[in-house]
Amino acid sequence: MAGVVLVVDDEKMTRELLGLMLAPAGFQVFFAEDGVDALEKLAERKADVVVLDVMMPRMDGVVTCEHIRRNPETADIPVIMLSAKTHGTAVAEGLAAGANQYLTKPIARKLFVETINALIAQRQSKNGSGPDADLAYPPPYLTFDT
């Protein structure tokens, strides 16, 4: 299952790396460098999933997610918070802002692609446009401590 993914991160290298992880899986990827840029891009182009970094200039990922949820045009787009911030308060804040998932950096390509596919399937199931998906995986917060 492929779709359109907006990757939002203030670090160009991270945006490029995430794009390289998604392109071979058939995703169309477009990018924004912060929350303000992301909201402008979402006004111009629809996404099936938004991947948000948490710590960004101008508008961070938490505030951006809140804006996405308040806008009727974007409220149903699945949001993944992808951050190096792993402490419980950061995770709780991201999920409270409306993120569907909170994943931590660094992220394995397989998990990243599977999470996006699962969220797209869940959204299609809710909208009646895809196969039924009783999404028990992935859980809303995943981290891998080394």
Secondary structure as the mmCIF struct_conf table of DSSP 4:
data_model
#
loop_
_struct_conf.conf_type_id
_struct_conf.id
_struct_conf.beg_label_comp_id
_struct_conf.beg_label_asym_id
_struct_conf.beg_label_seq_id
_struct_conf.end_label_comp_id
_struct_conf.end_label_asym_id
_struct_conf.end_label_seq_id
STRN STRN1 VAL A 4 VAL A 8
BEND BEND1 ASP A 10 ASP A 10
HELX_RH_AL_P HELX_RH_AL_P1 LYS A 12 LEU A 22
HELX_RH_3T_P HELX_RH_3T_P1 ALA A 23 ALA A 25
TURN_TY1_P TURN_TY1_P1 GLY A 26 GLY A 26
STRN STRN2 GLN A 28 ALA A 32
BEND BEND2 GLU A 33 ASP A 34
HELX_RH_AL_P HELX_RH_AL_P2 GLY A 35 GLU A 44
BEND BEND3 ARG A 45 ARG A 45
BEND BEND4 ASP A 48 ASP A 48
STRN STRN3 VAL A 49 LEU A 52
BEND BEND5 VAL A 54 MET A 55
BEND BEND6 PRO A 57 MET A 59
HELX_RH_AL_P HELX_RH_AL_P3 GLY A 61 ARG A 70
BEND BEND7 ASN A 71 ASN A 71
TURN_TY1_P TURN_TY1_P2 PRO A 72 ASP A 76
BEND BEND8 ILE A 77 ILE A 77
STRN STRN4 VAL A 79 SER A 83
BEND BEND9 ALA A 84 ALA A 84
BEND BEND10 HIS A 87 HIS A 87
HELX_RH_AL_P HELX_RH_AL_P4 GLY A 88 ALA A 96
TURN_TY1_P TURN_TY1_P3 ALA A 97 GLY A 98
BEND BEND11 ASN A 100 ASN A 100
STRN STRN5 GLN A 101 THR A 104
BEND BEND12 LYS A 105 PRO A 106
HELX_RH_AL_P HELX_RH_AL_P5 ARG A 109 ASN A 127
TURN_TY1_P TURN_TY1_P4 GLY A 128 GLY A 128
BEND BEND13 SER A 129 GLY A 130
BEND BEND14 TYR A 137 PRO A 138
BEND BEND15 PRO A 140 PRO A 140
STRN STRN6 TYR A 141 LEU A 142
#
